[in-house]
Amino acid sequence: FQETVDTKYVIFEHLDRVTRRLAYKLDYFVIFSSLSCGKGNGGQANYGLGNARCERLCEQRQRDGLHALSIQYGAIGDVGALSEKDQAVQLSNLRKQRINSVLDVLDKLLAVNKTIVTSFVKAERIMQSGSRQKRMVKELWRALGIDPDTTPDHLTLGEIGLESMFAVELQQELEREWNIKMSINHVKNITVKMLKDYESGRMEDFKKYVDEVKTAKANLLKCKFVIPLEKYTRLNQVSTGQPIYFLPAIEGSFKSFEELAVRFDRPVIGLNWTRDLDSCETIKEINRYFSDLLKTVQPRGQYDVVGYFDFALTAGKLLRRNQQIDRAVIIDILSETQFSDDVVTDEFLLEFIFMFVSNEIPQSFRDKIFRDMKCEPNIDARIRRACNEIRDFAGKGLVAPDLEEILRNSLKRAKLLAAHRCHKKSKLAQMSAKWATKWAKSTGKLIVVKPFEFSRIDDEDEFLDRTRDLYFLPQHNESCDTIKYEKVDEYSLAIASEKIGEKLLDILNE
């Protein structure tokens, strides 16, 4: 902000000071200001302030008996920021002023006994029928040079060429007519369909998007994308009772579980993914690390564990190896995805992980980030692009010094899970009977929480076998009572959604 102000003001302040020391008075002291200073322009407060301070300098020179003239120019056509941009013209009532016109006007203004003057070319306005919002949107389509009837509805205004300084017009219109306040970045992520609905007076999806942006931004600003130094984090203030241990979350923190944790009347502790795990190259090493950690923090046993994603496997492993665990709860959010395929690419895994990290972000914005990621040449560039766009969406208040590292760690975990499944799948197929016998020792201790819209399926046993297959659990015809299934009638990547949270409360408070 200050750099923009100083670019205008400090230079002229220095010039004023130097010229006052001359042995003679200057015939002319002229400053080129801007119409955006005199009339105001949302989003350019810094530029307006710099010009305004220059104008105050001119007024002081006049009071001191020295010449000073400040000219508030409008859009200049041959040079400068607007020389090759037509949107400013079509979204305003101005035309570009050519250089020869600027010089001609300057010659006349030097003879005027005024300190601050303006120079701009007003465009001829064509009368249009319809509401103000229809006229404004029609002008916007014309400025963008697109036909809204043939442009894909999912594209955002930013993707089809709306520049920041001209998004201000739409931003001001929304605030003036509907009391909708949005940042320039969020205005640029309005889709073509939303704007078409707005033009037609259908505001439902538009207002839904605005509400989603507000909610998502507020939730993101509550998060801290920081890799913890501590091996575990207490998620509630309860110090007595049998503890519940949540295995590491895929998004790097337990923020999504905090509201749920305070509803338990027993200690709830999150085991963190720290940099101590950077050297782990297999699921087996990770399982060993957390098995040893639990033996250290809870040597007498008598606790429950909850895991999802890659740590669903860890939860099962801990239960089979350590009979001191009372219950292991798996939240299955994977079996309805392509993650069950034998071959998955890094690109697929990154997009899969990003769905969890960006779950709070509105779908239209998330889709736009996915499209942007695909334009990048490699995985590292895609991670950087995704992280930068999350920061842009949330704003300056986001605490995210380790966001890129967290996303890389999550990708690493997904790759290790995929590799582990490929390695184990053929081996376990040959020893399924022995495997079922091992699980029989843990009868009633393993609980799978399965969120899905169960009204959509015909054969429930076949459907649930996909979960068993993904986590290497006995099939329904191998054991009918080893594993307990708790159904949640919704499918959501929001791992701590209200329904899933209520189900966990019911299970772990028994």
C-alpha positions as a printed NumPy array, in Angstrom:
array([[  0.   ,   0.   ,   0.   ],
       [  2.677,   2.486,   1.079],
       [  4.889,   1.651,  -1.888],
       [  2.131,   2.705,  -4.292],
       [  1.547,   5.948,  -2.372],
       [  5.26 ,   6.777,  -2.269],
       [  5.723,   6.125,  -5.993],
       [  3.522,   9.143,  -6.643],
       [  4.038,  11.428,  -3.668],
       [  7.668,  11.09 ,  -2.534],
       [  8.985,  11.815,  -6.028],
       [  6.993,  15.049,  -6.345],
       [  7.711,  16.061,  -2.76 ],
       [ 11.427,  15.773,  -3.513],
       [ 10.996,  17.703,  -6.781],
       [  9.101,  20.453,  -4.946],
       [ 11.817,  20.747,  -2.296],
       [ 14.642,  20.892,  -4.878],
       [ 12.957,  23.46 ,  -7.122],
       [ 12.215,  25.787,  -4.2  ],
       [ 15.992,  26.186,  -3.735],
       [ 16.503,  27.454,  -7.27 ],
       [ 17.5  ,  31.067,  -7.767],
       [ 14.473,  31.596,  -9.985],
       [ 10.819,  30.58 ,  -9.917],
       [  9.549,  27.855, -12.241],
       [  7.1  ,  28.952, -14.903],
       [  5.153,  25.721, -14.525],
       [  4.957,  22.898, -11.966],
       [  2.525,  20.263, -13.31 ],
       [  1.471,  16.971, -11.748],
       [ -0.481,  14.314, -13.638],
       [ -3.092,  13.038, -11.202],
       [ -5.986,  10.669, -11.905],
       [ -9.733,  10.846, -12.183],
       [ -9.806,   7.912,  -9.741],
       [ -8.566,  10.347,  -7.093],
       [-11.234,  12.973,  -7.63 ],
       [-14.15 ,  10.583,  -8.191],
       [-13.039,   7.588,  -6.163],
       [-12.541,   4.035,  -7.377],
       [-13.073,   0.984,  -5.177],
       [ -9.968,  -1.168,  -4.867],
       [ -7.546,   1.696,  -5.615],
       [ -7.394,   3.517,  -2.283],
       [ -3.58 ,   3.485,  -2.307],
       [ -3.361,   4.982,  -5.805],
       [ -6.021,   7.555,  -4.926],
       [ -4.214,   8.552,  -1.73 ],
       [ -0.904,   9.015,  -3.558],
       [ -2.533,  11.345,  -6.07 ],
       [ -4.481,  13.182,  -3.36 ],
       [ -1.282,  13.956,  -1.451],
       [  0.25 ,  15.306,  -4.658],
       [ -2.771,  17.578,  -5.06 ],
       [ -2.369,  18.866,  -1.503],
       [  1.259,  19.642,  -2.363],
       [  0.045,  21.701,  -5.352],
       [ -2.359,  23.631,  -3.132],
       [  0.469,  24.408,  -0.697],
       [  2.631,  25.731,  -3.547],
       [ -0.211,  27.998,  -4.641],
       [ -0.512,  29.379,  -1.108],
       [  3.241,  30.02 ,  -1.157],
       [  2.955,  32.036,  -4.372],
       [  4.435,  29.312,  -6.605],
       [  2.919,  27.8  ,  -9.727],
       [  1.277,  24.381,  -9.397],
       [ -1.253,  22.529, -11.502],
       [ -2.664,  19.034, -10.925],
       [ -4.591,  17.458, -13.807],
       [ -6.909,  14.56 , -13.041],
       [ -6.737,  12.556, -16.264],
       [ -9.142,   9.76 , -17.174],
       [ -8.23 ,   6.724, -19.286],
       [ -5.245,   7.361, -21.587],
       [ -5.313,   5.403, -24.819],
       [ -1.753,   5.235, -26.143],
       [  0.364,   4.559, -23.053],
       [ -0.057,   3.366, -19.497],
       [ -2.015,   0.647, -17.727],
       [ -5.144,   0.976, -19.872],
       [ -3.555,   1.37 , -23.279],
       [ -4.311,  -2.215, -24.369],
       [ -7.338,  -2.891, -22.188],
       [-10.842,  -2.289, -23.439],
       [-12.768,  -3.509, -20.398],
       [-12.293,  -0.184, -18.601],
       [-13.985,   1.649, -21.453],
       [-16.906,  -0.728, -21.798],
       [-17.545,  -0.958, -18.061],
       [-17.573,   2.805, -17.546],
       [-18.879,   5.945, -19.194],
       [-15.399,   6.946, -20.392],
       [-13.521,   6.699, -23.64 ],
       [ -9.762,   6.584, -23.935],
       [ -8.151,   9.977, -24.464],
       [ -5.453,   9.972, -27.143],
       [ -2.042,  11.525, -26.498],
       [ -2.54 ,  14.317, -29.02 ],
       [ -5.742,  15.27 , -27.175],
       [ -3.909,  15.151, -23.831],
       [ -1.239,  17.562, -25.095],
       [ -3.806,  19.875, -26.65 ],
       [ -5.772,  20.043, -23.389],
       [ -2.581,  20.531, -21.371],
       [ -1.709,  23.61 , -23.419],
       [ -5.114,  25.117, -22.594],
       [ -5.109,  24.147, -18.913],
       [ -1.761,  25.87 , -18.306],
       [ -3.562,  29.148, -18.882],
       [ -6.309,  28.386, -16.348],
       [ -6.042,  29.973, -12.916],
       [ -6.967,  26.789, -11.055],
       [ -4.902,  24.36 ,  -9.011],
       [ -6.792,  21.101,  -9.633],
       [ -8.542,  20.358, -12.935],
       [ -9.828,  17.298, -14.789],
       [ -9.515,  16.013, -18.35 ],
       [-11.463,  13.037, -19.702],
       [-13.537,  11.998, -22.702],
       [-17.088,  10.958, -21.935],
       [-18.535,   8.148, -24.016],
       [-21.859,   8.378, -25.754],
       [-24.314,   6.19 , -23.859],
       [-26.79 ,   4.012, -25.681],
       [-30.111,   3.777, -23.869],
       [-30.903,   0.204, -22.877],
       [-34.097,  -1.319, -21.588],
       [-34.363,  -3.589, -18.562],
       [-33.208,  -3.431, -14.97 ],
       [-29.915,  -1.948, -13.824],
       [-28.449,  -5.39 , -13.148],
       [-29.39 ,  -6.603, -16.65 ],
       [-27.737,  -3.582, -18.245],
       [-24.628,  -3.989, -16.125],
       [-24.296,  -7.706, -16.962],
       [-24.83 ,  -7.049, -20.682],
       [-22.03 ,  -4.493, -20.579],
       [-19.868,  -7.046, -18.782],
       [-20.464,  -9.706, -21.455],
       [-19.548,  -7.149, -24.106],
       [-16.416,  -6.101, -22.234],
       [-15.306,  -9.729, -21.936],
       [-16.054, -10.316, -25.605],
       [-17.995, -13.549, -25.026],
       [-21.395, -14.971, -25.858],
       [-22.871, -16.243, -22.563],
       [-25.103, -18.705, -24.447],
       [-22.107, -20.568, -25.891],
       [-19.64 , -20.169, -23.007],
       [-19.437, -23.155, -20.583],
       [-21.4  , -22.412, -17.42 ],
       [-18.7  , -23.743, -15.079],
       [-15.999, -21.274, -16.152],
       [-15.269, -18.412, -13.768],
       [-15.105, -14.741, -14.733],
       [-11.396, -14.743, -13.925],
       [-10.805, -17.648, -16.303],
       [-12.514, -15.869, -19.194],
       [-10.55 , -12.665, -18.771],
       [-12.1  , -10.37 , -16.156],
       [ -9.253,  -8.302, -14.748],
       [ -9.024,  -7.178, -11.135],
       [ -9.544,  -3.478, -11.611],
       [-12.728,  -4.114, -13.627],
       [-14.13 ,  -6.672, -11.21 ],
       [-14.603,  -3.62 ,  -8.973],
       [-17.662,  -2.598, -11.02 ],
       [-19.423,  -5.889, -10.29 ],
       [-18.225,  -5.833,  -6.687],
       [-19.743,  -2.391,  -6.14 ],
       [-22.971,  -3.367,  -7.905],
       [-23.453,  -6.393,  -5.631],
       [-22.852,  -4.35 ,  -2.513],
       [-25.049,  -1.46 ,  -3.631],
       [-28.022,  -3.487,  -4.866],
       [-27.929,  -6.58 ,  -2.652],
       [-25.693,  -5.681,   0.305],
       [-23.384,  -8.522,  -0.749],
       [-19.779,  -7.846,   0.219],
       [-17.137,  -9.874,  -1.6  ],
       [-13.421,  -9.559,  -2.212],
       [-12.158,  -9.007,  -5.761],
       [-10.754, -12.546,  -5.763],
       [-14.142, -14.035,  -4.884],
       [-15.872, -11.862,  -7.501],
       [-13.505, -13.249, -10.136],
       [-14.515, -16.779,  -9.101],
       [-18.186, -16.211,  -9.864],
       [-19.156, -18.648, -12.619],
       [-20.803, -17.828, -15.923],
       [-23.947, -19.653, -14.756],
       [-24.154, -17.6  , -11.562],
       [-23.884, -14.377, -13.536],
       [-26.531, -15.527, -16.022],
       [-28.837, -16.309, -13.096],
       [-28.063, -12.901, -11.613],
       [-28.918, -11.256, -14.928],
       [-32.272, -13.061, -14.913],
       [-33.019, -12.11 , -11.33 ],
       [-32.526, -15.648,  -9.945],
       [-30.408, -15.035,  -6.86 ],
       [-30.675, -18.39 ,  -5.049],
       [-27.419, -19.972,  -6.292],
       [-25.668, -16.619,  -6.165],
       [-26.558, -16.053,  -2.524],
       [-25.707, -19.679,  -1.743],
       [-22.235, -19.113,  -3.21 ],
       [-21.801, -15.956,  -1.133],
       [-22.844, -17.791,   2.047],
       [-20.505, -20.692,   1.235],
       [-17.62 , -18.278,   0.694],
       [-18.244, -16.594,   4.056],
       [-18.53 , -19.911,   5.913],
       [-15.53 , -21.482,   4.188],
       [-13.334, -18.458,   4.75 ],
       [-14.29 , -18.317,   8.432],
       [-13.556, -22.036,   8.867],
       [-10.22 , -21.829,   7.042],
       [ -9.136, -18.889,   9.183],
       [ -9.751, -21.031,  12.271],
       [ -7.3  , -23.628,  10.96 ],
       [ -3.56 , -23.525,  11.467],
       [ -1.621, -25.323,   8.782],
       [  1.428, -25.841,  10.953],
       [  3.284, -29.138,  11.401],
       [  3.194, -29.811,  15.164],
       [  6.293, -30.31 ,  17.264],
       [  4.464, -32.313,  19.943],
       [  3.762, -36.006,  19.404],
       [  0.168, -35.637,  20.542],
       [ -2.452, -32.954,  21.193],
       [ -5.196, -32.985,  23.818],
       [ -8.493, -32.221,  22.092],
       [-10.541, -31.656,  25.248],
       [ -9.921, -30.758,  28.881],
       [-11.067, -34.057,  30.425],
       [ -8.281, -35.751,  32.406],
       [ -9.996, -38.838,  33.854],
       [-11.508, -41.882,  32.233],
       [-10.557, -44.269,  29.454],
       [ -8.943, -42.224,  26.657],
       [ -9.8  , -42.108,  22.963],
       [ -6.866, -41.725,  20.572],
       [ -7.475, -40.235,  17.135],
       [ -4.816, -41.292,  14.643],
       [ -3.37 , -38.521,  12.387],
       [ -5.811, -36.633,  10.169],
       [ -5.1  , -36.445,   6.444],
       [ -5.41 , -32.63 ,   6.438],
       [ -2.63 , -32.29 ,   9.016],
       [ -4.612, -31.095,  12.052],
       [ -7.52 , -32.126,  14.267],
       [ -9.439, -28.884,  13.826],
       [-12.411, -30.7  ,  12.306],
       [-12.679, -32.918,  15.41 ],
       [-12.424, -30.225,  18.083],
       [-16.16 , -29.571,  18.421],
       [-16.808, -33.311,  18.628],
       [-14.027, -33.911,  21.171],
       [-15.474, -31.56 ,  23.79 ],
       [-18.696, -33.587,  23.827],
       [-16.963, -36.68 ,  25.232],
       [-16.737, -37.152,  28.996],
       [-13.388, -38.936,  28.641],
       [ -9.969, -37.742,  27.417],
       [ -9.688, -37.312,  23.64 ],
       [ -6.138, -37.143,  22.302],
       [ -4.93 , -36.639,  18.738],
       [ -1.706, -38.361,  17.703],
       [  0.189, -35.962,  15.441],
       [  2.054, -36.479,  12.192],
       [  5.346, -34.771,  12.999],
       [  8.601, -34.421,  11.118],
       [  9.827, -37.499,  13.024],
       [  7.911, -39.484,  10.391],
       [  9.732, -37.942,   7.419],
       [ 12.098, -40.91 ,   7.263],
       [  9.307, -43.539,   7.201],
       [  9.044, -45.131,   3.767],
       [  6.445, -47.862,   4.381],
       [  3.095, -48.308,   6.121],
       [  4.802, -50.94 ,   8.262],
       [  7.268, -48.375,   9.653],
       [  4.452, -45.918,  10.344],
       [  2.425, -48.6  ,  12.148],
       [  5.436, -49.446,  14.294],
       [  5.998, -45.783,  15.172],
       [  2.456, -45.269,  16.447],
       [  2.361, -48.637,  18.171],
       [  5.485, -47.643,  20.123],
       [  4.061, -44.171,  20.802],
       [  0.855, -45.616,  22.273],
       [  2.85 , -47.987,  24.468],
       [  4.729, -44.943,  25.774],
       [  1.772, -42.647,  26.456],
       [ -0.675, -45.395,  27.521],
       [  1.413, -48.367,  28.723],
       [ -1.451, -50.051,  30.621],
       [ -3.692, -50.171,  27.548],
       [ -7.445, -49.771,  28.063],
       [ -8.145, -47.223,  25.324],
       [ -9.988, -46.852,  22.015],
       [ -8.491, -45.745,  18.701],
       [-10.145, -44.002,  15.749],
       [ -8.613, -43.859,  12.275],
       [ -9.533, -43.066,   8.691],
       [ -7.854, -42.975,   5.3  ],
       [ -4.391, -44.615,   5.622],
       [ -4.712, -44.829,   9.401],
       [ -7.767, -47.06 ,   9.087],
       [ -5.232, -49.803,   8.315],
       [ -3.153, -48.735,  11.311],
       [ -6.197, -48.927,  13.594],
       [ -6.842, -52.498,  12.461],
       [ -3.189, -53.427,  12.831],
       [ -3.02 , -52.034,  16.359],
       [ -6.098, -54.033,  17.322],
       [ -4.746, -57.329,  15.981],
       [ -1.341, -56.851,  17.594],
       [ -2.442, -55.331,  20.907],
       [ -5.351, -56.947,  22.691],
       [ -5.159, -54.231,  25.372],
       [ -7.038, -51.956,  22.968],
       [-10.73 , -52.031,  23.786],
       [-12.065, -50.905,  20.406],
       [-10.787, -49.733,  17.041],
       [-13.111, -47.547,  14.966],
       [-12.58 , -47.138,  11.235],
       [-14.379, -44.331,   9.394],
       [-14.621, -45.584,   5.824],
       [-14.525, -42.775,   3.281],
       [-12.446, -44.572,   0.658],
       [-14.301, -47.593,  -0.647],
       [-16.634, -45.536,  -2.875],
       [-13.717, -43.877,  -4.657],
       [-11.311, -44.97 ,  -7.366],
       [ -8.74 , -45.471,  -4.632],
       [ -9.688, -49.127,  -4.66 ],
       [ -8.047, -49.512,  -8.079],
       [ -4.721, -51.334,  -8.198],
       [ -2.987, -48.594, -10.161],
       [ -3.311, -44.942,  -9.176],
       [ -1.254, -42.033, -10.504],
       [  0.383, -39.234,  -8.53 ],
       [ -1.978, -36.794, -10.246],
       [ -5.044, -38.738,  -9.096],
       [ -3.702, -39.055,  -5.544],
       [ -2.952, -35.321,  -5.328],
       [ -6.461, -34.402,  -6.466],
       [ -7.873, -36.978,  -4.06 ],
       [ -5.922, -35.501,  -1.128],
       [ -6.83 , -31.974,  -2.144],
       [-10.531, -32.857,  -1.881],
       [-10.019, -33.342,   1.861],
       [ -7.842, -30.287,   2.429],
       [-10.214, -28.036,   0.459],
       [-13.474, -29.63 ,   1.581],
       [-14.709, -26.35 ,   3.091],
       [-14.187, -24.389,  -0.148],
       [-17.231, -23.906,  -2.449],
       [-17.437, -26.472,  -5.25 ],
       [-17.149, -23.922,  -8.072],
       [-13.924, -22.517,  -6.62 ],
       [-12.532, -26.002,  -5.965],
       [-13.283, -27.053,  -9.552],
       [-11.441, -23.983, -10.794],
       [ -8.389, -24.894,  -8.671],
       [ -8.432, -28.425, -10.129],
       [ -8.422, -26.968, -13.648],
       [ -5.55 , -24.649, -12.756],
       [ -3.567, -27.51 , -11.22 ],
       [ -3.835, -29.52 , -14.432],
       [ -2.178, -26.665, -16.321],
       [  1.008, -27.024, -14.264],
       [  3.87 , -29.167, -15.627],
       [  4.595, -31.334, -12.567],
       [  3.397, -32.375,  -9.112],
       [  5.472, -29.8  ,  -7.201],
       [  4.104, -26.977,  -9.346],
       [  0.558, -28.254,  -8.852],
       [  1.004, -28.302,  -5.085],
       [  2.344, -24.737,  -5.117],
       [ -0.531, -23.583,  -7.332],
       [ -3.147, -25.206,  -5.099],
       [ -1.636, -23.764,  -1.919],
       [ -1.388, -20.269,  -3.4  ],
       [ -5.033, -20.364,  -4.444],
       [ -6.13 , -21.531,  -0.989],
       [ -4.202, -18.603,   0.506],
       [ -5.812, -16.203,  -1.969],
       [ -9.253, -17.546,  -1.105],
       [ -8.81 , -17.322,   2.674],
       [ -6.999, -13.977,   2.712],
       [ -4.138, -12.623,   4.767],
       [ -5.458, -13.96 ,   8.071],
       [ -4.737, -17.582,   7.125],
       [ -2.027, -19.195,   9.264],
       [ -0.394, -21.586,   6.802],
       [  3.424, -21.538,   6.924],
       [  3.568, -25.326,   6.367],
       [  0.654, -25.752,   3.958],
       [  2.786, -27.023,   1.064],
       [  4.694, -29.428,   3.309],
       [  1.432, -30.76 ,   4.774],
       [  0.055, -31.377,   1.279],
       [  3.271, -33.177,   0.295],
       [  3.091, -35.307,   3.451],
       [ -0.521, -36.195,   2.683],
       [  0.449, -37.153,  -0.873],
       [  3.259, -39.303,   0.511],
       [  0.8  , -41.047,   2.829],
       [ -1.581, -41.724,  -0.052],
       [  1.237, -43.173,  -2.166],
       [  2.374, -45.401,   0.7  ],
       [ -1.194, -46.631,   1.168],
       [ -1.547, -47.42 ,  -2.543],
       [  1.801, -49.248,  -2.589],
       [  0.921, -51.169,   0.587],
       [ -2.387, -52.343,  -0.897],
       [ -0.722, -53.582,  -4.072],
       [  1.918, -55.44 ,  -2.064],
       [ -0.504, -57.08 ,   0.356],
       [ -3.468, -57.83 ,  -1.868],
       [ -2.149, -60.898,  -3.688],
       [ -0.489, -62.242,  -0.56 ],
       [ -3.666, -62.056,   1.509],
       [ -5.795, -63.629,  -1.211],
       [ -3.83 , -66.858,  -0.685],
       [ -4.346, -66.928,   3.072],
       [ -7.868, -65.542,   3.522],
       [ -8.961, -68.367,   5.843],
       [ -5.998, -67.814,   8.163],
       [ -6.659, -64.077,   8.026],
       [-10.277, -64.538,   9.092],
       [ -9.12 , -66.671,  12.022],
       [ -6.805, -63.878,  13.201],
       [ -9.639, -61.387,  13.089],
       [-11.899, -63.745,  15.033],
       [ -9.761, -63.053,  18.11 ],
       [-10.925, -59.433,  17.923],
       [-14.638, -60.18 ,  17.594],
       [-16.723, -57.166,  18.538],
       [-13.711, -54.887,  18.922],
       [-13.543, -53.531,  15.368],
       [-16.274, -51.103,  14.345],
       [-16.548, -49.658,  10.843],
       [-18.515, -46.431,  10.466],
       [-19.78 , -46.398,   6.9  ],
       [-21.272, -43.138,   5.567],
       [-23.335, -43.655,   2.431],
       [-26.816, -43.148,   1.006],
       [-27.873, -46.744,   1.578],
       [-31.198, -46.305,  -0.213],
       [-29.208, -46.342,  -3.472],
       [-27.93 , -49.938,  -3.13 ],
       [-29.608, -53.319,  -3.705],
       [-27.172, -55.828,  -2.172],
       [-25.817, -54.501,   1.117],
       [-23.445, -57.432,   1.757],
       [-21.815, -57.056,  -1.641],
       [-21.583, -53.316,  -1.113],
       [-19.916, -53.639,   2.31 ],
       [-17.484, -56.234,   0.973],
       [-15.779, -53.391,  -0.913],
       [-14.945, -51.845,   2.448],
       [-13.643, -55.177,   3.714],
       [-11.505, -55.576,   0.607],
       [-10.001, -52.089,   0.873],
       [ -8.914, -52.561,   4.488],
       [ -8.062, -56.29 ,   4.221],
       [-10.935, -57.393,   6.441],
       [-12.705, -60.788,   6.256],
       [-15.56 , -60.974,   3.742],
       [-19.132, -61.308,   5.015],
       [-19.228, -65.038,   4.156],
       [-16.012, -65.687,   6.1  ],
       [-17.173, -64.159,   9.361],
       [-20.508, -62.613,  10.183],
       [-19.809, -61.279,  13.661],
       [-16.125, -60.306,  13.73 ],
       [-16.731, -56.773,  12.501],
       [-19.561, -54.484,  13.496],
       [-20.859, -52.041,  10.892],
       [-22.479, -48.759,  11.851],
       [-24.248, -47.115,   8.925],
       [-24.541, -43.362,   8.501],
       [-27.092, -42.414,   5.877],
       [-25.05 , -39.788,   4.05 ],
       [-21.895, -39.661,   1.969],
       [-19.585, -36.81 ,   2.799],
       [-15.884, -36.098,   2.736],
       [-16.49 , -33.92 ,   5.786],
       [-15.047, -36.527,   8.109],
       [-16.505, -34.876,  11.22 ],
       [-19.912, -34.105,   9.773],
       [-22.791, -33.888,  12.234],
       [-24.125, -37.379,  11.473],
       [-20.714, -39.052,  11.646],
       [-19.977, -37.201,  14.885],
       [-23.239, -38.375,  16.449],
       [-22.448, -41.957,  15.451],
       [-18.978, -41.765,  17.024],
       [-20.515, -40.385,  20.215],
       [-22.969, -43.291,  20.35 ],
       [-20.252, -45.894,  19.761],
       [-17.57 , -44.561,  22.075],
       [-19.895, -43.584,  24.906],
       [-21.288, -47.116,  25.222]])
